[in-house]
Amino acid sequence: MSRSFTLEQVRKHSRPDDCWIVVNGDVIDCTKYLPSHPGGSLSITAFAGADCSLEFNTVHSSGVMEQHKALIVGKLSEGITMEEVARHRTPNDCWVVINGEVLDVTEYLEEHPGGELSISAFGGTDCSLEYNTVHAKGLIQETCPQCVLGKLQVPQKRKKKKAKKSGGLGMDEVAKHNTKEDCWVVVNGFVLAVTPFLTEHPGGPEAILRYAGQDATEEWNMIHSFEVLQQYGSKYIVGKLGEPMGGTTEPGLTVEEVAKHNSKKDCWVIVNGMVYNLTDWLPLHPGGETVILTYAGKDASDEWNMIHPADTIEKYGKKYELGPVALGETEGAAAD
């Protein structure tokens, strides 16, 4: 598969002993060809590291490049794909993505005040969230602008036909909560986190655990009246199936529910009214796991906002979001 290069990458090859040019969208390595060029090497090196399509087309026929296909190393692109970034993940060849820009930090590793490992650990990946947690905006341009290779190429999303709203609370999420320590069930379209109710259930915990992570509507309705759920189950409701967790029409995630997830293996934290599952992020946090675990199951908004730029979590913590806290419960109650 043909590789792609940004103009920033091409510009780094701008010497006679390392000479790349761009012609009609093709990136060409002319280094070994220079001595053979009929017009002399200078007519090529004058455009080293640049796009010389206009100049090339002015003096060459359209089919001349057919004779020199072997010199083509790739295509010019407006951005670098994550697939390309992922190829550069070792200390000797280390690329990272930060805030939509691709950086080659290989030569910078030894200079990094925080040590090589804190960067090379993210080689070949997007470490925007981790970077923004501990660095000020604009630091890259101050310390290592030479590392920037270009913009990350983001695939265009295909337009989908409008249908039922997706992306809400689905059965795939419910299915993850299928144990005695973390038990969710679906009843009449409502998702309930019934872990604390297991020991109180008149029929015993096993009657509920049989349907942990599943839809128990049919079995529920066989033995319960419709009003039972409204009267006794409302405090356990996480949200409505198919709708955003904690949406405006139904209760969101309660601080009581958040408080249950307070360990290294199951760590939820509230920041600015949103609940985040940071379990997978613990080993990646630049400041160490303990800093986050101190607030596991609690509201860390005040502490977070004191040391992080505005909107950092909203921008870079999206993949860890579970949903908003239930209305009226965001006043730091989980920290009590």
VEXLUM-747399 format. One record per residue (C-alpha): x, y, z; residue number from 1. Coordinates in nm, 2 decimals. Layout:
N
+--------+--------+--------+-----+
:     xx :     yy :     zz : num :
+--------+--------+--------+-----+
:      X :      Y :      Z : NUM :
...
+--------+--------+--------+-----+
END
This chain:
336
+--------+--------+--------+-----+
:     xx :     yy :     zz : num :
+--------+--------+--------+-----+
:   0.00 :   0.00 :   0.00 :   1 :
:   0.13 :   0.35 :  -0.10 :   2 :
:   0.25 :   0.56 :   0.19 :   3 :
:   0.14 :   0.92 :   0.24 :   4 :
:   0.34 :   1.22 :   0.34 :   5 :
:   0.26 :   1.57 :   0.44 :   6 :
:   0.44 :   1.87 :   0.29 :   7 :
:   0.60 :   1.92 :   0.64 :   8 :
:   0.76 :   1.58 :   0.61 :   9 :
:   0.88 :   1.65 :   0.25 :  10 :
:   1.04 :   1.98 :   0.37 :  11 :
:   1.27 :   1.78 :   0.60 :  12 :
:   1.43 :   1.63 :   0.28 :  13 :
:   1.57 :   1.95 :   0.14 :  14 :
:   1.94 :   1.88 :   0.08 :  15 :
:   2.14 :   1.74 :  -0.21 :  16 :
:   2.22 :   1.43 :  -0.01 :  17 :
:   1.86 :   1.39 :   0.09 :  18 :
:   1.64 :   1.54 :  -0.18 :  19 :
:   1.26 :   1.49 :  -0.21 :  20 :
:   1.03 :   1.68 :  -0.43 :  21 :
:   0.65 :   1.67 :  -0.51 :  22 :
:   0.53 :   1.64 :  -0.86 :  23 :
:   0.16 :   1.62 :  -0.94 :  24 :
:   0.08 :   1.47 :  -0.60 :  25 :
:   0.36 :   1.21 :  -0.60 :  26 :
:   0.64 :   1.24 :  -0.35 :  27 :
:   0.97 :   1.16 :  -0.52 :  28 :
:   1.31 :   1.08 :  -0.38 :  29 :
:   1.56 :   1.23 :  -0.63 :  30 :
:   1.87 :   1.18 :  -0.42 :  31 :
:   2.03 :   0.91 :  -0.63 :  32 :
:   1.89 :   1.04 :  -0.96 :  33 :
:   2.05 :   1.39 :  -0.93 :  34 :
:   2.38 :   1.30 :  -1.11 :  35 :
:   2.18 :   1.15 :  -1.40 :  36 :
:   1.94 :   1.43 :  -1.46 :  37 :
:   1.99 :   1.57 :  -1.81 :  38 :
:   1.92 :   1.93 :  -1.69 :  39 :
:   2.18 :   1.90 :  -1.41 :  40 :
:   2.13 :   1.85 :  -1.04 :  41 :
:   2.07 :   2.21 :  -0.95 :  42 :
:   1.75 :   2.23 :  -1.15 :  43 :
:   1.61 :   1.97 :  -0.90 :  44 :
:   1.78 :   2.07 :  -0.58 :  45 :
:   1.65 :   2.42 :  -0.62 :  46 :
:   1.31 :   2.27 :  -0.53 :  47 :
:   1.43 :   2.02 :  -0.27 :  48 :
:   1.16 :   1.97 :  -0.01 :  49 :
:   0.90 :   2.15 :  -0.21 :  50 :
:   0.62 :   2.10 :  -0.46 :  51 :
:   0.75 :   2.18 :  -0.80 :  52 :
:   0.46 :   2.05 :  -1.01 :  53 :
:   0.41 :   2.38 :  -1.20 :  54 :
:   0.78 :   2.40 :  -1.29 :  55 :
:   0.80 :   2.03 :  -1.38 :  56 :
:   0.49 :   2.04 :  -1.61 :  57 :
:   0.62 :   2.35 :  -1.78 :  58 :
:   0.92 :   2.17 :  -1.93 :  59 :
:   0.83 :   1.80 :  -1.93 :  60 :
:   0.58 :   1.60 :  -2.13 :  61 :
:   0.29 :   1.44 :  -1.94 :  62 :
:   0.43 :   1.08 :  -1.96 :  63 :
:   0.78 :   1.14 :  -1.85 :  64 :
:   0.73 :   1.02 :  -1.49 :  65 :
:   0.63 :   0.68 :  -1.63 :  66 :
:   1.00 :   0.62 :  -1.68 :  67 :
:   1.09 :   0.71 :  -1.32 :  68 :
:   0.82 :   0.53 :  -1.12 :  69 :
:   1.09 :   0.37 :  -0.90 :  70 :
:   1.17 :   0.71 :  -0.75 :  71 :
:   0.82 :   0.76 :  -0.61 :  72 :
:   0.81 :   0.69 :  -0.24 :  73 :
:   0.44 :   0.79 :  -0.17 :  74 :
:   0.16 :   1.03 :  -0.22 :  75 :
:   0.13 :   1.38 :  -0.09 :  76 :
:  -0.14 :   1.41 :   0.17 :  77 :
:  -0.30 :   1.69 :   0.37 :  78 :
:  -0.26 :   1.48 :   0.68 :  79 :
:  -0.10 :   1.17 :   0.83 :  80 :
:  -0.32 :   0.87 :   0.90 :  81 :
:  -0.32 :   0.69 :   1.24 :  82 :
:  -0.22 :   0.37 :   1.05 :  83 :
:   0.10 :   0.55 :   0.95 :  84 :
:   0.15 :   0.69 :   1.30 :  85 :
:   0.12 :   0.34 :   1.45 :  86 :
:   0.42 :   0.22 :   1.25 :  87 :
:   0.64 :   0.45 :   1.45 :  88 :
:   0.62 :   0.32 :   1.80 :  89 :
:   0.97 :   0.24 :   1.92 :  90 :
:   1.22 :   0.46 :   2.10 :  91 :
:   1.43 :   0.46 :   1.79 :  92 :
:   1.14 :   0.57 :   1.57 :  93 :
:   0.88 :   0.74 :   1.79 :  94 :
:   0.58 :   0.93 :   1.66 :  95 :
:   0.29 :   1.06 :   1.87 :  96 :
:  -0.03 :   1.25 :   1.81 :  97 :
:  -0.11 :   1.56 :   2.02 :  98 :
:  -0.41 :   1.77 :   1.97 :  99 :
:  -0.45 :   1.67 :   1.60 : 100 :
:  -0.08 :   1.71 :   1.51 : 101 :
:   0.16 :   1.43 :   1.44 : 102 :
:   0.51 :   1.47 :   1.60 : 103 :
:   0.83 :   1.28 :   1.54 : 104 :
:   0.98 :   1.29 :   1.89 : 105 :
:   1.26 :   1.04 :   1.83 : 106 :
:   1.54 :   1.29 :   1.87 : 107 :
:   1.36 :   1.48 :   2.14 : 108 :
:   1.33 :   1.18 :   2.38 : 109 :
:   1.67 :   1.24 :   2.54 : 110 :
:   1.59 :   1.61 :   2.60 : 111 :
:   1.25 :   1.55 :   2.76 : 112 :
:   1.26 :   1.67 :   3.12 : 113 :
:   1.02 :   1.40 :   3.23 : 114 :
:   1.24 :   1.12 :   3.08 : 115 :
:   1.22 :   0.91 :   2.77 : 116 :
:   0.97 :   0.66 :   2.90 : 117 :
:   0.69 :   0.91 :   2.96 : 118 :
:   0.68 :   0.98 :   2.59 : 119 :
:   0.79 :   0.65 :   2.43 : 120 :
:   0.52 :   0.47 :   2.63 : 121 :
:   0.27 :   0.64 :   2.39 : 122 :
:   0.47 :   0.58 :   2.07 : 123 :
:   0.24 :   0.53 :   1.78 : 124 :
:  -0.07 :   0.65 :   1.96 : 125 :
:  -0.27 :   0.96 :   2.03 : 126 :
:  -0.17 :   1.09 :   2.38 : 127 :
:  -0.36 :   1.42 :   2.37 : 128 :
:  -0.55 :   1.36 :   2.69 : 129 :
:  -0.23 :   1.26 :   2.88 : 130 :
:  -0.03 :   1.55 :   2.74 : 131 :
:  -0.30 :   1.81 :   2.82 : 132 :
:  -0.33 :   1.69 :   3.17 : 133 :
:   0.02 :   1.80 :   3.26 : 134 :
:   0.13 :   2.05 :   2.99 : 135 :
:   0.03 :   2.41 :   2.91 : 136 :
:  -0.12 :   2.50 :   2.58 : 137 :
:   0.14 :   2.62 :   2.32 : 138 :
:   0.44 :   2.43 :   2.49 : 139 :
:   0.51 :   2.23 :   2.17 : 140 :
:   0.58 :   2.54 :   1.97 : 141 :
:   0.81 :   2.67 :   2.24 : 142 :
:   1.01 :   2.36 :   2.30 : 143 :
:   1.01 :   2.13 :   1.99 : 144 :
:   0.84 :   2.29 :   1.69 : 145 :
:   1.08 :   2.09 :   1.47 : 146 :
:   0.91 :   1.77 :   1.58 : 147 :
:   0.58 :   1.85 :   1.40 : 148 :
:   0.53 :   1.64 :   1.09 : 149 :
:   0.18 :   1.76 :   1.00 : 150 :
:  -0.18 :   1.73 :   1.08 : 151 :
:  -0.35 :   1.40 :   1.16 : 152 :
:  -0.58 :   1.29 :   0.88 : 153 :
:  -0.92 :   1.23 :   1.02 : 154 :
:  -1.14 :   1.00 :   0.81 : 155 :
:  -1.46 :   1.16 :   0.69 : 156 :
:  -1.76 :   1.02 :   0.85 : 157 :
:  -2.01 :   0.87 :   0.61 : 158 :
:  -2.35 :   1.03 :   0.63 : 159 :
:  -2.60 :   0.79 :   0.76 : 160 :
:  -2.97 :   0.79 :   0.69 : 161 :
:  -3.17 :   0.92 :   0.98 : 162 :
:  -3.32 :   0.65 :   1.18 : 163 :
:  -3.38 :   0.59 :   1.55 : 164 :
:  -3.13 :   0.77 :   1.76 : 165 :
:  -2.82 :   0.56 :   1.84 : 166 :
:  -2.53 :   0.61 :   2.08 : 167 :
:  -2.76 :   0.59 :   2.38 : 168 :
:  -2.76 :   0.34 :   2.66 : 169 :
:  -2.77 :   0.00 :   2.48 : 170 :
:  -2.77 :  -0.36 :   2.57 : 171 :
:  -2.40 :  -0.39 :   2.49 : 172 :
:  -2.34 :  -0.16 :   2.79 : 173 :
:  -2.59 :  -0.33 :   3.01 : 174 :
:  -2.42 :  -0.67 :   2.94 : 175 :
:  -2.09 :  -0.55 :   3.10 : 176 :
:  -2.27 :  -0.52 :   3.44 : 177 :
:  -2.33 :  -0.89 :   3.50 : 178 :
:  -2.19 :  -0.98 :   3.83 : 179 :
:  -2.29 :  -0.98 :   4.20 : 180 :
:  -2.06 :  -0.68 :   4.26 : 181 :
:  -2.20 :  -0.49 :   3.95 : 182 :
:  -2.55 :  -0.59 :   3.85 : 183 :
:  -2.77 :  -0.41 :   3.59 : 184 :
:  -3.10 :  -0.54 :   3.45 : 185 :
:  -3.35 :  -0.40 :   3.20 : 186 :
:  -3.72 :  -0.38 :   3.29 : 187 :
:  -3.98 :  -0.23 :   3.06 : 188 :
:  -3.72 :  -0.03 :   2.88 : 189 :
:  -3.55 :   0.11 :   3.20 : 190 :
:  -3.20 :   0.02 :   3.29 : 191 :
:  -3.16 :  -0.05 :   3.66 : 192 :
:  -2.83 :  -0.08 :   3.87 : 193 :
:  -2.96 :  -0.32 :   4.13 : 194 :
:  -2.64 :  -0.42 :   4.31 : 195 :
:  -2.74 :  -0.28 :   4.65 : 196 :
:  -3.09 :  -0.43 :   4.62 : 197 :
:  -2.96 :  -0.79 :   4.57 : 198 :
:  -2.94 :  -0.87 :   4.95 : 199 :
:  -3.28 :  -0.70 :   5.01 : 200 :
:  -3.47 :  -0.88 :   4.74 : 201 :
:  -3.74 :  -1.10 :   4.90 : 202 :
:  -3.68 :  -1.37 :   4.65 : 203 :
:  -3.31 :  -1.38 :   4.71 : 204 :
:  -3.02 :  -1.24 :   4.50 : 205 :
:  -3.01 :  -1.54 :   4.27 : 206 :
:  -3.35 :  -1.46 :   4.13 : 207 :
:  -3.20 :  -1.13 :   4.00 : 208 :
:  -2.85 :  -1.24 :   3.92 : 209 :
:  -3.00 :  -1.49 :   3.67 : 210 :
:  -3.07 :  -1.19 :   3.45 : 211 :
:  -2.77 :  -0.97 :   3.54 : 212 :
:  -2.67 :  -0.78 :   3.23 : 213 :
:  -2.99 :  -0.89 :   3.05 : 214 :
:  -3.34 :  -0.78 :   2.98 : 215 :
:  -3.57 :  -0.93 :   3.25 : 216 :
:  -3.89 :  -0.76 :   3.13 : 217 :
:  -4.09 :  -1.07 :   3.05 : 218 :
:  -4.00 :  -1.25 :   3.38 : 219 :
:  -4.06 :  -0.93 :   3.58 : 220 :
:  -4.40 :  -0.86 :   3.44 : 221 :
:  -4.51 :  -1.22 :   3.50 : 222 :
:  -4.49 :  -1.17 :   3.88 : 223 :
:  -4.49 :  -0.79 :   3.94 : 224 :
:  -4.75 :  -0.53 :   3.88 : 225 :
:  -4.66 :  -0.23 :   3.66 : 226 :
:  -4.66 :   0.01 :   3.95 : 227 :
:  -4.39 :  -0.18 :   4.15 : 228 :
:  -4.11 :  -0.05 :   3.93 : 229 :
:  -4.23 :   0.31 :   3.97 : 230 :
:  -4.28 :   0.28 :   4.35 : 231 :
:  -3.96 :   0.09 :   4.45 : 232 :
:  -3.72 :   0.08 :   4.16 : 233 :
:  -3.69 :   0.45 :   4.07 : 234 :
:  -3.38 :   0.50 :   4.28 : 235 :
:  -3.20 :   0.23 :   4.09 : 236 :
:  -3.27 :   0.36 :   3.74 : 237 :
:  -2.96 :   0.45 :   3.55 : 238 :
:  -3.14 :   0.56 :   3.23 : 239 :
:  -3.38 :   0.45 :   2.96 : 240 :
:  -3.27 :   0.19 :   2.70 : 241 :
:  -3.17 :   0.36 :   2.38 : 242 :
:  -3.14 :   0.71 :   2.53 : 243 :
:  -2.83 :   0.89 :   2.67 : 244 :
:  -2.75 :   0.78 :   3.02 : 245 :
:  -2.88 :   1.04 :   3.26 : 246 :
:  -3.08 :   1.22 :   2.99 : 247 :
:  -3.31 :   1.50 :   3.08 : 248 :
:  -3.62 :   1.29 :   3.07 : 249 :
:  -3.50 :   1.02 :   3.31 : 250 :
:  -3.28 :   1.02 :   3.62 : 251 :
:  -2.90 :   1.02 :   3.55 : 252 :
:  -2.62 :   0.84 :   3.73 : 253 :
:  -2.67 :   0.90 :   4.10 : 254 :
:  -2.38 :   0.98 :   4.33 : 255 :
:  -2.47 :   0.66 :   4.52 : 256 :
:  -2.41 :   0.46 :   4.20 : 257 :
:  -2.08 :   0.65 :   4.14 : 258 :
:  -1.97 :   0.58 :   4.50 : 259 :
:  -1.98 :   0.20 :   4.44 : 260 :
:  -1.71 :   0.23 :   4.18 : 261 :
:  -1.42 :   0.32 :   4.41 : 262 :
:  -1.14 :   0.08 :   4.34 : 263 :
:  -0.84 :   0.03 :   4.12 : 264 :
:  -1.03 :  -0.23 :   3.92 : 265 :
:  -1.35 :  -0.02 :   3.89 : 266 :
:  -1.28 :   0.35 :   3.91 : 267 :
:  -1.55 :   0.62 :   3.84 : 268 :
:  -1.50 :   0.99 :   3.90 : 269 :
:  -1.72 :   1.29 :   3.86 : 270 :
:  -1.58 :   1.60 :   3.69 : 271 :
:  -1.80 :   1.90 :   3.62 : 272 :
:  -2.13 :   1.71 :   3.63 : 273 :
:  -2.01 :   1.42 :   3.41 : 274 :
:  -1.93 :   1.07 :   3.52 : 275 :
:  -1.61 :   0.91 :   3.38 : 276 :
:  -1.49 :   0.55 :   3.40 : 277 :
:  -1.11 :   0.60 :   3.44 : 278 :
:  -1.02 :   0.24 :   3.52 : 279 :
:  -0.84 :   0.19 :   3.19 : 280 :
:  -0.67 :   0.53 :   3.22 : 281 :
:  -0.52 :   0.48 :   3.56 : 282 :
:  -0.19 :   0.32 :   3.44 : 283 :
:  -0.16 :   0.59 :   3.17 : 284 :
:  -0.20 :   0.90 :   3.40 : 285 :
:   0.12 :   1.10 :   3.39 : 286 :
:   0.07 :   1.19 :   3.76 : 287 :
:   0.03 :   0.83 :   3.87 : 288 :
:  -0.26 :   0.62 :   3.97 : 289 :
:  -0.29 :   0.74 :   4.33 : 290 :
:  -0.38 :   1.09 :   4.23 : 291 :
:  -0.70 :   0.96 :   4.06 : 292 :
:  -0.77 :   0.68 :   4.31 : 293 :
:  -0.79 :   0.94 :   4.58 : 294 :
:  -1.12 :   1.05 :   4.42 : 295 :
:  -1.25 :   0.72 :   4.31 : 296 :
:  -1.62 :   0.71 :   4.35 : 297 :
:  -1.63 :   1.08 :   4.43 : 298 :
:  -1.67 :   1.43 :   4.28 : 299 :
:  -1.32 :   1.57 :   4.19 : 300 :
:  -1.44 :   1.88 :   4.01 : 301 :
:  -1.28 :   2.14 :   4.24 : 302 :
:  -0.94 :   1.96 :   4.25 : 303 :
:  -0.95 :   1.90 :   3.87 : 304 :
:  -1.03 :   2.26 :   3.78 : 305 :
:  -0.76 :   2.40 :   4.00 : 306 :
:  -0.48 :   2.23 :   3.80 : 307 :
:  -0.62 :   2.17 :   3.45 : 308 :
:  -0.70 :   2.42 :   3.17 : 309 :
:  -1.07 :   2.47 :   3.10 : 310 :
:  -1.25 :   2.21 :   2.89 : 311 :
:  -0.96 :   1.96 :   2.91 : 312 :
:  -1.17 :   1.68 :   3.03 : 313 :
:  -1.46 :   1.77 :   2.80 : 314 :
:  -1.24 :   1.77 :   2.50 : 315 :
:  -1.01 :   1.47 :   2.57 : 316 :
:  -1.20 :   1.25 :   2.81 : 317 :
:  -1.49 :   1.18 :   2.58 : 318 :
:  -1.41 :   0.81 :   2.54 : 319 :
:  -1.43 :   0.76 :   2.92 : 320 :
:  -1.77 :   0.93 :   2.96 : 321 :
:  -2.05 :   0.73 :   3.11 : 322 :
:  -2.31 :   1.00 :   3.14 : 323 :
:  -2.41 :   1.30 :   3.34 : 324 :
:  -2.49 :   1.30 :   3.71 : 325 :
:  -2.85 :   1.29 :   3.81 : 326 :
:  -3.00 :   1.64 :   3.82 : 327 :
:  -2.95 :   1.82 :   4.15 : 328 :
:  -2.68 :   1.58 :   4.27 : 329 :
:  -2.36 :   1.75 :   4.13 : 330 :
:  -2.28 :   1.97 :   4.43 : 331 :
:  -1.99 :   1.75 :   4.54 : 332 :
:  -2.22 :   1.51 :   4.72 : 333 :
:  -2.02 :   1.21 :   4.61 : 334 :
:  -1.72 :   1.34 :   4.79 : 335 :
:  -1.90 :   1.35 :   5.13 : 336 :
+--------+--------+--------+-----+
END
